[in-house]
Amino acid sequence: MNFRFLIGLVVGYLAYRLVKKGIQAWKERQPASREPGSREPEELVQDPVCGTFIPRRDALKGQKDGQDYFFCSEGCLKRFRRGGPE
């Protein structure tokens, strides 16, 4: 019985080492920008109609008098076009 326990312990340790080495190799292959803390913070913009903050890359863009405005939805963009910022 002790022999089975020792075999299981050795096999478990070897499996742990293989998984750990695989994860480490995977992390080394990832681009530097994917590492935690190296990404720049995402810029948030405020919808002038409802006041919601949204990531700039996800926002809908509209212009008025050469000024850019960003919107959370088509509905807010349409309301803005009808009457300007509220």
Secondary structure, 3 states (H helix, E strand, C coil): CHHHHHHHHHHHHHHHHHHHHHHHHHHHHCCHHHCCCCCCCCCEEECCCCCCEEEHHHCEEEEECCEEEEECCHHHHHHHHHHCCC
